Structures are given as structure tokens and as C-alpha cells.
Amino acid sequence: GADIIFAAGTNGEWNRLDNPRRQKVFDLTVEECQRLTNAGTPVEAWLGITGHNRAETIENLEHAMDLAADALVVAPLAIADASNVVEFVTRDMGQVFERHGRALPVFLYENADIAAPGKPLHLDPRDVAELSRLAYVRGVKVTADRELLDTFIAAAPSFIAKHPFPIYAGNAYLIFDLFTPFSGLLGRIHDPDHKHRELPLRG
């Protein structure tokens, strides 16, 4: 079965529900995951906190903290008035974690299809590298073509994280390109120059 339930993702409820209904989705998800966990089947609740603006996103973050969710996913470029990605994740989100005296793991999401009007279509790998230094930023999901995904992979050595920092391939079809045919029980990253053999990459 599933180890994680991810609710309010940007492909579904996020842009079709108002913020109170998004938070109701949070409530139901965390409640069900806690019920399953208490019954002996551990399931984590990951919540997509992205709102159309900074205020909504911070409201969702506060609500997720109150619910004791297991992890958060945020798409910074979909937040219309978040002009500086690094500042928003570091300062605005960081202040919430400071008030609560704890932080939740945060995963960044990159997807040009949901970028707010007037915003860049893609995260800057240099910004991701800077955010990887934060203890609570734990990875990035890149839904893009192979060229952009390769840019993030090439930038990975600059991600100075003190914890695992996976790059998730959001385009499922690229998984076949990223891994060579299976040899034995495990595949390997398609990396002819052997530059990224230690790179944690997941689909």
C-alpha cells in the first residue's frame, strides 16, 4: 500500500478550491492518515500548501502546523505576489516555523504550467541551491523537459545540504531516459560521464 498520501496537489484541488476548502482537505487527510497509523499501518500526510498569494500560503502553512502534518509541498512560482522565492521560503515560511518552535520538511515544486502570470516559468537552480542549505528544505520536484531536468542535475553539486536532497522527476516519461535498462535487480542513472553517481534521484 501507500506510505504517503499527498493532498491538495497543484494538479487537482489546489486551483479549484477556495482556501477554507483546501484546509478542509488537509483536515480529512491528516485525520485519515493518523487513523491508519494508529491502527498499525503508518501513512504520512503530505500537504500542498500553495495558495494563489502569500497570505493564503502562510494560512495553509499555519493550518498544516496545527494539524502536525508530516511534510509540505510548495510551488513558489505559482504564488502571485511572492516576488522573491528565496526570501519567501526563508523569511515568510521560516518565521512560521520559528513561532511554532519546530519545522516540517518542505519540498519545492517546479512546473511551468502553474506559474502565476508574469512570473518566471522555472525556478532558478541557483535559488534552489541556496534553499538547499535550509534544514527544512528537503528536495525539489521538477516537472519539465529533459533539458531543464539536466540543468538541475548538473547544478546538484552546488546544493550544499546537510541532509539528503533528492531531485524528483515530475515527468514520468523521463524516467525511462534517466535509467539505463536493468542489470540484475537494480538500475542505474544514465550518466555516461559518471559525474553524478552519488546523486539521489527518484521518480
Disulfide bonds with the S-S distance in Angstrom:
none
